[in-house]
């Protein structure tokens, strides 16, 4: 993902989570709001309950790869993906299907 496609500021995370719509699954909580920009911006949150730093970075990389496979990069949205502690990096393929299904549901909610 390119730098312009990321949400970094804590203030923006809070705004999207408070005012956005939510989709929750066993391993992810997704929050999204419409954006004034012509592209999607994604923020990924992995808490300390998910494990040590090495594991959290691995999870973020996996989630970024999943988002790139999804067809959402052209949508005018701000999205926060919060990874729940039940996420297991060893079960990547099953979790990928869960996230892609959630992103598809999000696209349908917007249109």
C-alpha distances in whole Angstrom, upper triangle without the diagonal:
4,7,8,6,8,11,13,17,19,21,18,18,21,22,19,21,24,24,22,23,22,22,23,23,25,21,19,20,18,18,18,19,19,18,19,16,15,12,10,9,9,11,12,15,17,21,23,25,22,24,24,21,20,20,18,15,15,15,12,10,12,11,7,8,11,8,7,11,12,13,12,9,13,14,15,15,14,13,14,14,17,18,21,24,25,21,22,20,22,22,19,20,22,19,16,19,20,16,16,20,19,16,18,21,19,19,22,23,22,24
4,5,5,7,11,12,16,19,20,18,18,22,22,20,22,25,25,23,24,24,24,26,26,28,25,22,22,20,20,19,20,19,17,18,15,14,11,11,9,10,12,14,17,19,23,25,27,25,26,26,22,22,22,20,17,18,18,14,13,15,14,10,12,14,12,10,14,15,15,14,10,13,15,15,15,14,15,16,17,19,20,24,26,28,24,25,23,26,26,22,23,25,23,20,23,23,20,19,23,22,19,21,24,21,21,24,25,23,25
4,5,6,9,9,13,16,17,15,16,19,20,18,20,23,23,22,24,24,25,26,27,28,25,22,22,20,20,18,19,19,16,17,14,15,12,11,9,10,11,13,16,18,22,24,26,24,26,25,22,22,22,20,17,19,18,15,14,17,16,12,14,17,14,13,17,17,18,16,13,15,16,16,15,14,14,15,16,19,20,24,26,28,25,26,24,27,27,24,26,27,24,22,25,25,21,21,25,23,20,23,25,22,22,26,26,24,26
4,6,8,10,13,16,17,14,15,19,18,17,20,22,22,20,22,23,24,26,27,29,26,23,22,19,19,17,17,16,13,13,10,11,9,9,7,9,11,14,17,20,23,26,28,27,28,28,25,25,25,22,20,21,21,17,17,19,17,14,16,18,14,14,17,17,17,14,11,12,13,12,12,11,13,15,17,19,21,25,28,29,27,28,26,29,29,26,27,29,26,23,25,25,22,21,24,23,19,22,24,21,20,24,24,21,23
4,7,10,13,16,16,13,14,17,17,15,17,20,20,18,19,20,20,22,23,25,23,19,19,16,16,14,14,14,12,13,10,11,7,6,4,6,9,11,15,18,21,24,26,24,26,26,23,23,23,20,18,19,18,15,15,16,14,11,13,14,11,11,14,14,13,11,8,10,11,11,10,9,10,12,13,16,18,22,25,26,24,25,23,26,26,23,24,25,22,20,22,22,18,18,20,19,16,18,20,17,17,21,21,18,21
4,6,9,12,14,11,11,14,15,13,15,18,18,17,18,18,19,21,22,24,21,18,17,15,14,13,14,15,13,14,12,13,10,8,5,5,6,9,12,15,18,21,23,21,23,23,20,21,21,17,16,17,16,12,13,15,13,10,13,14,11,12,16,15,16,13,11,13,13,13,11,9,9,10,11,14,16,20,22,24,21,23,22,25,25,22,23,25,21,19,22,21,17,18,21,19,16,19,21,18,18,22,21,20,22
4,6,9,10,7,7,11,11,10,12,15,15,14,17,17,18,20,21,23,20,17,16,14,12,12,12,13,12,14,12,14,12,10,6,6,5,8,10,14,16,19,22,21,22,23,20,21,21,17,16,19,17,13,15,17,14,13,16,17,14,15,18,17,18,15,13,16,15,13,11,8,8,8,11,13,15,19,21,24,21,24,23,26,26,23,25,26,22,21,23,22,18,19,22,19,17,20,21,18,19,22,21,19,22
4,7,9,7,8,11,12,12,13,16,17,17,19,19,21,22,23,25,22,19,17,16,15,15,15,17,15,17,15,18,15,13,9,9,7,9,10,13,15,18,21,20,21,21,18,20,20,16,15,18,17,14,15,18,16,14,18,19,16,18,21,20,21,19,17,19,18,17,15,11,11,10,12,14,16,19,21,24,22,24,23,27,27,25,27,27,24,23,26,24,21,22,25,22,20,24,24,21,22,26,25,23,26
4,5,5,6,9,10,11,13,14,16,16,19,19,22,23,25,26,23,20,19,17,15,15,15,17,15,17,16,19,17,15,12,11,9,12,12,15,16,19,21,21,23,23,20,22,22,19,18,21,20,17,19,21,19,18,21,22,19,21,24,23,24,21,20,21,20,18,16,12,13,12,14,15,18,20,23,25,24,27,26,30,30,28,30,30,27,26,28,27,23,25,27,24,22,26,26,23,24,27,25,24,27
4,5,5,6,9,10,11,12,14,15,18,18,20,21,23,24,22,19,17,16,14,15,16,18,17,19,19,22,20,17,14,13,10,12,11,14,14,16,19,20,21,21,19,22,22,18,18,21,20,17,20,22,19,19,23,23,21,23,26,25,26,23,22,24,22,20,17,13,13,11,14,13,16,19,21,24,23,26,25,29,29,28,30,30,26,26,28,26,23,25,27,24,22,26,26,23,25,27,25,24,28
4,5,5,6,9,10,11,12,14,17,18,21,22,24,26,24,21,18,17,14,15,14,16,15,17,17,21,19,17,14,14,12,14,14,17,17,20,22,23,25,25,23,26,25,22,22,25,23,20,23,25,22,21,25,25,22,24,27,26,27,23,22,24,22,19,16,13,14,12,15,15,19,21,23,26,25,28,28,32,32,30,32,32,28,28,30,28,25,26,28,24,23,26,26,23,24,27,25,23,27
4,5,5,6,9,10,11,11,15,16,18,20,22,24,22,19,16,14,12,11,11,13,11,13,14,17,16,14,11,11,9,12,13,16,17,20,22,23,25,25,23,25,25,21,21,24,21,18,21,23,19,19,22,22,19,21,24,22,23,19,19,20,18,15,13,9,10,10,13,14,17,20,23,25,24,27,27,31,30,28,30,30,26,25,27,25,22,23,25,21,20,23,23,19,21,24,21,20,23
4,6,5,6,9,10,10,13,13,16,17,19,21,19,15,13,11,9,10,11,14,13,16,16,19,17,14,11,10,7,9,9,13,14,17,19,19,21,22,20,23,22,18,18,21,19,16,19,20,17,17,20,20,17,20,23,21,22,19,18,20,18,16,13,9,9,7,10,10,14,16,19,22,21,24,24,27,27,25,27,27,23,23,25,22,19,21,22,19,18,21,21,18,20,23,20,19,23
4,6,5,6,8,10,13,13,16,17,20,22,20,17,14,13,10,11,12,15,15,17,18,21,20,17,14,13,11,13,12,15,15,18,20,20,23,24,23,25,24,20,21,24,21,19,22,23,20,20,24,23,21,23,26,24,25,22,22,23,21,18,15,12,11,10,12,12,16,17,20,23,22,26,26,30,29,28,30,29,25,25,27,24,21,24,24,21,20,23,22,19,22,24,21,20,24
4,6,5,6,8,11,13,16,18,21,23,22,18,15,13,10,10,9,12,12,14,16,19,18,16,13,13,12,14,14,18,18,22,23,23,26,27,26,28,27,23,24,26,24,21,24,25,21,21,25,24,21,24,26,24,24,20,20,21,19,16,13,10,11,10,14,14,18,20,23,25,25,28,28,32,31,29,31,30,27,26,28,25,22,24,24,21,20,23,21,18,20,22,19,18,22
4,6,5,5,8,10,13,15,18,20,19,15,12,10,7,6,6,9,10,13,14,17,16,13,11,11,10,12,12,16,17,21,22,22,25,26,25,27,25,22,22,24,21,19,22,22,18,18,22,21,18,20,23,20,21,17,17,18,16,13,10,7,7,7,11,12,16,18,21,23,22,26,26,29,28,26,28,27,23,23,24,21,18,20,21,17,16,19,18,14,16,19,16,15,19
4,6,6,8,8,11,12,16,18,17,13,10,9,6,7,9,12,14,17,18,20,19,16,14,12,11,12,11,14,15,19,19,20,23,25,24,26,24,20,22,23,20,18,21,22,18,19,22,21,18,21,23,21,22,19,20,21,18,17,13,10,9,7,10,10,14,15,18,20,20,24,24,28,27,25,27,26,22,22,23,20,18,20,20,16,16,19,18,15,17,19,17,16,20
4,6,9,10,13,15,18,20,20,17,13,12,9,10,10,13,15,18,19,22,21,18,16,16,14,16,15,18,18,21,22,23,26,27,27,29,27,24,25,27,24,22,25,25,22,23,26,24,22,25,27,24,25,22,23,24,20,18,15,12,12,11,13,13,17,18,21,23,23,27,28,31,30,29,30,29,25,26,26,23,21,23,23,19,19,22,20,17,20,21,18,18,21
4,7,9,13,15,19,22,21,18,14,12,9,8,7,10,12,15,17,20,19,17,16,16,15,17,17,20,21,24,25,25,29,30,29,31,30,26,27,29,26,24,26,27,23,23,26,25,22,25,26,24,24,20,21,22,18,16,13,11,12,12,15,15,19,20,24,25,25,29,30,33,31,30,31,30,26,26,27,24,21,23,22,19,18,20,18,15,17,19,15,15,18
4,6,10,13,16,19,19,15,12,9,6,5,5,8,11,14,16,18,17,14,14,13,13,15,15,19,20,24,24,24,27,29,28,30,28,25,25,27,23,21,24,24,20,20,23,21,19,22,23,20,20,17,18,19,15,14,10,9,9,9,12,13,17,18,22,23,23,26,27,30,28,27,28,26,23,23,23,20,18,19,19,15,14,17,15,11,14,15,12,12,15
4,7,10,14,17,17,14,10,8,5,6,7,10,13,17,18,19,18,15,15,14,15,16,16,19,21,24,24,24,27,30,29,30,28,25,26,27,23,22,24,24,20,21,23,21,18,21,22,19,19,16,18,19,16,15,11,11,10,10,12,13,16,17,21,22,22,25,26,29,27,26,26,24,21,21,21,18,16,17,16,13,13,14,12,9,12,13,9,10,14
4,6,10,13,14,10,7,6,4,7,9,13,16,19,20,21,20,16,16,14,14,14,14,17,18,22,21,21,24,27,27,28,25,22,24,24,21,20,22,21,17,19,21,19,17,20,21,18,19,16,19,20,17,17,13,12,10,9,10,11,13,14,18,18,18,22,23,26,24,23,23,21,18,18,18,15,13,15,14,10,11,13,11,9,12,13,11,12,16
4,7,10,11,8,6,5,7,9,12,15,18,21,22,22,20,17,17,15,15,14,15,17,18,22,21,20,24,26,26,27,24,22,23,23,19,19,21,19,16,18,20,16,15,19,19,16,17,15,18,20,17,18,14,14,11,10,10,11,12,13,16,16,16,19,21,23,21,20,20,18,15,15,15,12,10,12,11,7,9,11,8,8,11,12,10,12,15
4,7,8,6,4,6,9,12,15,18,21,25,25,25,23,19,19,16,16,14,14,15,16,19,18,17,21,24,24,25,22,20,22,21,18,18,20,18,15,18,20,17,16,20,20,17,19,18,21,23,20,21,17,16,13,12,10,9,10,10,13,13,13,17,19,21,18,18,19,16,13,15,14,10,10,13,11,8,11,13,11,11,15,15,14,16,19
4,5,5,6,8,12,14,18,21,23,27,27,27,25,21,21,18,17,15,15,15,16,19,17,16,20,23,23,24,21,19,21,20,16,17,19,17,14,17,19,15,16,19,19,17,19,19,21,24,22,23,20,19,15,14,11,10,10,9,12,11,11,14,16,18,15,15,16,13,10,12,12,8,8,11,10,8,11,13,12,12,16,16,16,18,21
4,6,8,11,15,18,21,24,27,30,30,30,28,24,23,20,19,16,15,14,15,18,15,14,17,21,22,22,19,18,20,19,15,17,19,17,15,18,19,16,17,21,20,19,22,22,24,27,25,26,23,22,18,16,13,11,9,8,10,7,8,11,14,16,13,14,15,12,10,13,12,9,10,14,13,11,14,16,15,16,19,20,20,22,25
4,7,10,14,17,20,23,25,29,28,29,25,22,21,17,16,13,12,11,12,15,13,11,14,18,19,19,15,14,16,15,12,13,16,13,11,15,16,14,15,18,18,17,20,20,22,25,24,25,21,20,16,14,10,9,6,5,7,6,5,9,11,13,11,11,13,11,8,10,11,8,9,12,12,11,13,16,15,16,19,20,20,22,25
4,6,10,13,17,20,21,25,25,25,22,18,17,14,13,10,10,10,12,15,14,12,16,19,19,19,16,14,16,16,12,12,15,13,10,13,15,12,13,16,17,15,18,17,19,22,20,21,18,16,12,10,7,6,5,6,9,9,8,11,13,16,14,13,15,13,9,11,12,9,7,11,11,9,11,14,13,13,16,18,17,19,22
4,7,10,14,17,19,23,23,24,21,17,16,13,12,10,10,11,12,16,15,14,18,20,20,22,19,16,18,18,14,14,17,16,12,15,17,15,14,18,18,16,19,17,19,21,19,19,16,14,10,8,6,5,7,7,11,12,11,15,16,19,18,17,18,16,13,14,15,11,10,13,13,9,11,14,13,12,15,17,15,17,20
4,7,10,14,15,19,19,20,17,14,13,10,10,9,10,12,14,18,18,17,20,23,22,23,20,17,19,19,15,14,17,16,12,14,16,14,12,16,17,14,16,14,16,18,15,16,12,10,7,6,5,6,9,11,14,15,14,17,18,21,19,18,19,17,14,14,15,12,9,12,12,8,9,12,11,9,12,14,13,14,17
4,7,11,13,16,17,18,16,13,12,10,10,11,11,14,16,20,20,19,23,25,24,25,23,20,21,22,18,16,19,19,15,16,18,16,14,17,19,16,17,14,16,17,15,14,10,8,6,5,7,8,12,13,17,18,17,21,22,25,23,21,22,21,18,17,18,15,13,14,15,11,11,13,12,9,12,14,12,12,16
4,7,9,13,14,15,13,10,10,9,10,12,14,17,19,23,23,22,26,27,26,27,25,22,22,23,20,18,20,20,16,16,19,17,14,17,18,15,15,12,13,14,11,10,7,6,4,6,9,11,15,17,21,22,20,24,24,27,25,23,24,23,20,19,19,17,14,15,15,12,10,13,12,8,10,13,10,10,13
4,6,10,12,13,12,10,10,11,12,15,16,20,22,26,26,26,29,30,29,30,29,25,25,26,24,21,23,23,19,19,22,20,17,19,21,17,17,13,14,14,11,9,6,5,7,9,12,15,18,20,24,25,24,27,27,31,29,27,27,26,23,22,23,20,17,18,18,15,13,15,14,10,11,13,11,9,13
4,7,9,10,10,9,10,12,14,17,19,23,25,29,30,29,32,33,31,33,31,28,28,29,26,23,25,25,21,20,23,21,17,19,21,18,16,13,13,12,9,6,5,6,9,12,15,18,21,24,27,28,27,30,30,33,31,29,29,28,25,24,24,22,19,19,19,17,14,16,15,11,11,13,11,8,11
4,5,8,8,8,9,11,14,17,19,23,25,29,30,29,32,33,31,32,31,28,27,28,26,23,24,25,21,20,22,21,18,19,21,18,17,13,13,12,9,5,5,6,10,13,16,19,22,25,29,30,28,31,31,34,32,30,30,30,27,25,26,24,21,21,22,19,16,18,18,14,14,16,15,12,14
4,7,9,10,11,14,16,20,22,26,28,32,34,33,35,36,34,35,34,31,30,31,29,26,27,28,24,22,25,24,20,21,23,21,19,15,14,13,10,7,8,9,13,16,20,22,26,29,32,34,32,35,34,37,36,33,33,33,30,28,29,28,24,24,25,23,20,21,21,18,17,19,18,14,16
4,6,8,9,13,15,19,22,25,28,31,33,32,34,35,32,33,32,29,28,29,27,24,24,25,22,20,22,22,18,18,21,19,17,13,12,10,9,6,8,9,13,16,19,22,25,28,32,33,31,33,32,35,34,31,31,32,29,27,28,27,23,23,24,22,19,20,21,18,16,19,19,15,17
4,7,10,13,17,20,23,26,29,33,34,33,35,36,33,34,33,30,28,29,27,24,24,25,22,20,21,21,17,17,19,17,14,11,9,7,7,5,8,11,14,17,20,23,26,29,32,33,31,33,32,35,33,30,30,31,28,26,26,26,23,21,23,21,18,19,20,17,15,18,18,14,15
4,7,10,13,17,20,23,26,30,31,29,32,32,30,30,29,26,25,25,24,21,21,21,18,16,17,17,13,13,15,14,12,9,6,5,5,5,7,9,11,14,17,20,22,26,29,30,28,30,28,31,30,26,27,27,25,22,23,23,19,18,20,19,15,16,18,15,13,17,17,14,15
4,7,10,13,16,20,23,26,28,26,28,29,27,27,26,23,22,22,20,17,18,18,15,13,15,14,11,11,14,12,10,7,5,6,5,5,5,6,7,11,13,16,19,22,25,26,24,26,25,28,27,23,24,24,21,19,20,20,16,15,17,15,12,14,16,12,12,15,15,13,15
4,7,10,13,17,20,23,25,23,26,26,24,24,24,20,19,20,18,15,16,17,14,12,14,14,11,12,15,13,13,10,8,10,9,8,6,5,6,8,11,14,17,20,23,25,22,25,23,27,26,23,24,24,21,19,21,20,16,16,18,16,13,16,17,14,14,18,17,15,18
4,7,10,13,16,20,21,20,22,23,20,21,20,17,16,17,15,12,13,14,10,9,12,12,9,10,13,12,13,10,9,12,11,11,8,6,5,6,7,11,13,17,20,21,19,21,20,23,22,19,21,21,18,16,18,17,13,14,16,14,12,15,16,13,14,18,17,16,19
4,7,10,13,16,18,17,19,20,17,19,18,14,14,15,13,10,12,13,10,9,13,13,11,13,16,15,16,14,13,16,15,14,11,8,6,5,6,8,11,14,17,19,17,19,18,22,22,19,21,21,18,17,19,18,14,16,18,15,14,17,18,15,17,20,19,18,21
4,7,10,13,15,13,15,16,14,15,14,11,11,12,10,7,10,11,8,8,12,12,10,13,15,15,17,15,15,18,17,17,14,11,9,6,5,6,8,11,14,16,13,16,15,19,18,16,19,19,15,15,17,16,12,15,17,15,14,17,18,16,18,21,20,20,23
4,6,10,11,10,13,14,13,14,13,9,10,12,10,8,12,12,10,11,15,14,14,16,19,18,21,18,19,22,21,20,17,14,11,7,6,5,6,9,11,14,12,15,15,19,19,17,20,20,16,16,19,17,14,17,19,16,16,20,20,18,20,23,22,22,26
4,7,8,7,9,11,10,12,10,6,8,10,8,7,11,12,10,12,15,15,15,18,20,20,23,21,21,25,24,24,20,17,14,11,9,6,5,7,8,11,10,12,12,16,16,16,19,18,15,16,19,17,15,18,20,18,18,22,22,20,23,26,25,25,28
4,5,6,8,10,10,12,11,8,11,13,10,11,14,15,14,16,19,19,19,22,23,23,26,24,25,28,27,27,23,20,17,13,11,8,7,8,8,11,11,13,14,18,18,18,21,21,17,19,22,19,18,21,23,20,21,25,24,23,26,28,27,28,31
4,5,6,7,8,11,10,8,11,13,12,13,16,17,16,18,21,21,22,24,26,26,29,28,28,31,30,30,27,23,21,17,15,12,11,10,9,12,12,14,15,18,19,19,23,22,19,21,24,22,21,24,26,23,24,28,28,26,29,32,31,31,35
4,5,8,10,13,11,9,13,14,12,14,17,17,17,19,22,21,22,25,26,26,30,28,29,32,31,31,28,25,22,18,15,12,10,8,6,9,10,12,14,17,18,18,22,21,18,20,23,20,20,23,25,22,24,27,27,26,29,31,30,31,35
4,7,9,10,7,6,10,11,9,11,14,14,13,16,18,18,19,22,23,24,27,26,27,30,29,30,26,24,20,17,14,11,8,7,5,8,7,9,10,13,14,15,18,18,15,17,20,18,17,21,22,20,22,25,25,25,27,30,29,30,33
4,7,8,6,6,10,10,10,12,15,15,16,18,20,20,22,24,25,26,30,29,29,33,32,33,29,26,23,20,17,14,12,11,8,11,10,10,11,13,16,16,20,20,17,20,23,21,20,24,25,24,25,28,29,28,31,33,33,33,37
4,6,5,6,9,10,11,13,15,16,17,19,20,21,23,25,26,28,31,30,30,34,33,34,31,27,25,21,19,16,14,14,12,14,13,13,13,15,18,18,22,22,20,22,25,24,23,26,28,26,27,31,31,30,33,35,35,36,39
4,5,5,6,9,10,11,12,14,15,16,18,20,21,23,25,26,29,28,28,31,31,31,28,25,23,20,18,16,14,15,14,16,15,14,13,16,19,18,22,23,20,21,25,24,22,25,27,26,26,30,31,29,32,34,34,34,37
4,6,5,6,9,10,11,13,14,16,17,19,20,21,23,25,28,28,27,31,31,32,29,27,24,21,19,17,15,16,15,17,14,13,11,14,17,16,20,21,19,20,24,23,22,24,27,26,26,29,31,30,32,35,35,35,38
4,5,5,6,9,10,11,12,14,15,17,19,20,22,23,26,26,26,30,30,31,28,25,22,19,17,15,12,13,11,13,11,10,8,11,13,13,17,18,16,17,20,20,19,21,24,23,23,27,28,27,29,32,32,33,36
4,5,5,6,9,10,11,12,14,15,17,19,20,21,25,24,24,27,27,28,25,22,19,16,13,12,10,11,10,13,10,11,9,13,15,14,18,18,15,16,20,19,17,20,22,21,21,25,26,25,27,30,29,30,33
4,5,5,6,9,10,11,12,14,15,17,19,20,23,23,22,26,26,27,24,21,19,16,14,13,12,14,14,16,13,13,11,14,16,14,18,19,16,17,20,20,18,20,23,22,21,25,26,25,27,30,30,30,33
4,5,5,6,9,10,11,13,14,16,17,19,22,22,22,26,26,27,25,23,20,18,15,14,12,14,14,15,11,10,7,10,13,11,14,16,14,14,18,18,16,18,21,21,21,24,25,25,26,29,30,30,32
4,5,5,6,9,10,11,12,14,16,17,20,20,20,24,24,25,22,20,17,15,12,11,8,11,11,12,8,8,6,10,11,9,13,14,11,12,15,15,13,15,18,17,17,21,22,21,23,26,26,27,29
4,5,5,6,9,10,11,12,14,15,19,18,17,21,21,22,20,17,14,12,10,10,9,12,13,14,11,12,10,13,14,12,15,16,13,13,16,16,13,15,18,17,16,20,21,20,22,25,25,25,28
4,6,5,6,9,10,11,13,15,18,17,17,21,21,23,21,19,16,15,13,13,12,15,16,17,13,13,10,13,14,11,14,16,13,12,16,16,14,15,19,18,17,20,22,21,22,26,26,26,28
4,5,5,6,9,10,11,13,16,17,17,21,21,23,21,19,16,15,12,13,11,14,15,15,11,11,8,10,11,8,10,12,10,9,12,13,11,12,16,16,15,18,20,20,21,24,25,25,27
4,5,5,6,9,10,11,14,14,14,18,18,20,17,16,13,11,9,10,9,12,14,14,11,12,10,13,12,9,11,12,9,8,11,11,8,10,13,13,12,15,17,16,18,21,21,21,24
4,5,5,6,9,10,13,12,12,16,16,18,16,15,12,12,10,12,12,15,17,18,14,15,13,16,15,12,14,15,13,11,14,14,11,12,15,15,13,16,18,17,18,21,22,21,24
4,5,5,7,9,12,13,13,16,18,20,18,17,15,15,13,15,14,17,19,19,15,15,13,15,14,11,11,14,12,9,12,14,11,11,15,15,13,16,19,18,18,21,23,23,24
4,5,5,7,10,11,12,16,16,19,17,16,14,14,11,14,13,16,18,17,14,14,12,14,13,9,10,11,9,6,9,10,7,7,11,11,10,12,15,15,15,18,20,20,22
4,5,5,8,8,9,12,13,15,13,13,11,11,10,13,13,16,19,19,16,17,15,18,16,13,13,14,12,9,11,12,8,8,11,11,8,11,14,13,13,16,17,17,19
4,5,7,8,8,11,13,15,15,15,13,14,13,16,16,20,22,22,19,20,17,19,18,15,14,16,14,11,13,15,11,10,14,14,11,13,16,15,15,18,20,19,20
4,7,9,10,13,14,17,17,17,15,17,15,18,18,21,23,22,19,19,17,19,17,13,12,14,13,9,11,13,10,8,12,13,11,12,15,15,14,17,19,19,20
4,6,8,11,11,14,14,15,13,15,13,17,17,20,23,22,19,20,19,20,18,15,14,15,13,10,10,12,9,6,9,10,7,8,12,11,10,13,15,15,16
4,6,8,9,12,13,14,14,16,16,19,20,23,26,25,23,24,22,24,22,19,17,18,17,13,13,15,12,9,11,12,9,8,12,11,9,12,15,14,14
4,6,6,9,9,11,10,13,13,17,19,22,25,25,22,24,23,25,23,20,19,20,18,15,15,15,12,10,12,11,8,8,11,9,8,11,13,11,12
4,6,8,9,11,11,14,15,18,20,23,26,27,24,25,24,26,25,21,21,22,20,17,18,18,15,13,15,15,11,12,15,13,11,15,16,14,15
4,7,9,11,13,16,17,21,23,26,30,30,27,29,27,30,28,25,24,25,23,20,20,21,18,16,17,17,13,13,16,14,11,14,16,13,13
4,6,9,10,14,16,20,22,25,28,29,26,29,28,30,28,25,25,25,23,20,20,20,17,15,16,15,11,12,14,11,8,12,12,9,10
4,7,10,14,16,20,22,25,29,30,28,30,29,32,30,27,27,27,25,22,23,22,19,18,19,17,14,15,16,12,11,14,13,10,11
4,6,10,13,16,19,22,25,26,24,27,26,30,28,25,25,25,22,20,21,20,16,16,17,15,12,13,14,10,10,13,12,9,12
4,7,10,13,16,19,23,24,22,25,25,28,27,24,25,25,22,20,21,20,16,16,18,15,12,15,15,11,12,15,14,12,15
4,7,10,13,16,19,20,19,22,21,25,23,21,22,21,18,17,18,16,13,13,15,12,10,13,13,10,11,14,13,12,16
4,6,10,13,16,18,16,19,19,23,21,19,21,20,17,16,18,16,12,14,16,12,11,15,15,12,14,17,16,15,19
4,6,9,13,14,12,15,15,19,18,16,17,17,13,13,15,12,9,12,13,10,10,14,14,12,14,17,16,17,20
4,6,10,12,11,14,15,18,17,16,18,17,13,14,16,14,11,14,16,13,13,17,16,15,18,20,19,20,23
4,7,8,7,10,11,14,14,13,15,14,11,12,15,12,10,14,15,13,14,17,17,16,19,22,21,22,25
4,5,6,10,12,15,14,14,17,15,12,14,16,13,12,16,17,14,16,19,19,18,22,23,22,24,27
4,5,8,11,13,13,14,17,16,13,16,18,15,15,19,19,18,20,23,22,22,25,27,26,28,31
4,6,10,12,11,13,15,13,11,14,15,13,14,17,18,16,19,22,21,22,25,26,26,28,30
4,6,9,8,9,12,11,8,11,13,11,11,15,16,15,17,20,20,20,23,25,25,26,29
4,5,6,7,11,10,8,11,14,13,13,16,18,18,19,22,22,23,25,27,28,29,32
4,5,6,9,10,9,10,13,13,13,16,18,18,19,22,23,23,25,27,28,29,32
4,6,9,10,9,11,14,14,15,17,19,20,21,23,25,25,27,29,30,32,34
4,6,6,6,9,11,11,12,14,16,17,19,20,22,23,25,26,27,29,31
4,6,5,6,9,10,10,12,14,15,16,18,20,21,22,24,25,27,29
4,5,5,7,9,10,11,12,14,15,17,19,20,21,23,25,26,27
4,5,5,7,9,10,11,13,15,16,17,19,20,22,23,25,26
4,5,5,6,9,10,11,12,14,15,17,18,20,21,23,25
4,5,5,6,8,10,11,12,14,15,16,18,20,21,23
4,6,5,6,9,10,10,12,14,15,17,18,20,21
4,6,5,6,9,10,11,12,14,16,17,19,20
4,5,5,6,9,10,10,12,14,15,17,19
4,5,5,6,9,10,11,12,14,15,17
4,5,5,6,9,10,11,12,14,16
4,5,5,6,9,10,10,13,15
4,5,5,6,9,10,11,13
4,5,5,6,9,10,11
4,5,5,6,9,10
4,5,5,6,9
4,5,5,6
4,5,5
4,6
4
